[in-house]
């Protein structure tokens, strides 16, 4: 059974940092691309970041570019999101999600997210 | 403002059918058959219901179906049941940027079963 379990959320002051983790099990983690998707309270879903199976290709949403860093450790079956310079608008539940897609002409086409974790809440407030 | 446009809410009675629309552009919904739909119950993680416009993952009821015409995709739920009451989100690959984002979501539609 595929399982994705996020951790590391909590309350942080504006300008602070936080590191989220996602522990994967039930599948060959090193063979799959992974993502972070967030959802602000009462709002819709927002894609945050993507990392290829090897970690060599990374994409970010414009809203987090330069502040967030996605990474993975395939030996530990884990996905991470380092979040710096946090703002109130980063307050959200953060989900890790496995995706299915393909590389076409050197660019990744993300088709869909087939498994999601239960999410971890990040609250940015003073 | 979300990249894809969905109605904020739809409703239907048990046994009826409803359709949720998802409108994008030629850079996303209209240009590719990579539209997916997710169901989210309150406090729960999203669940994949439809992928590649009209395909159902194993275990998803055949009461759920998807289609697309031009820049608009649609999710139809037939034989509405109480447990279908949830938020529904559409998503699509987007070619609007080579540096990201690579996927966009709709704003979500709240389905109420009367």
Interface residues (C-beta under 8 A of the other chain):
Chain A: X44 X45 X46 X47 X49 X50 X59 X60 X61 X62 X65 X95 X100 X101 X107 X108 X109 X110 X111 X112 X113 X114 X115 X116 X117 X118 X119
Chain B: X2 X32 X34 X36 X38 X44 X45 X46 X47 X48 X51 X52 X57 X89 X91 X93 X98 X99 X100 X101 X102 X103 X104 X105 X106 X107 X108
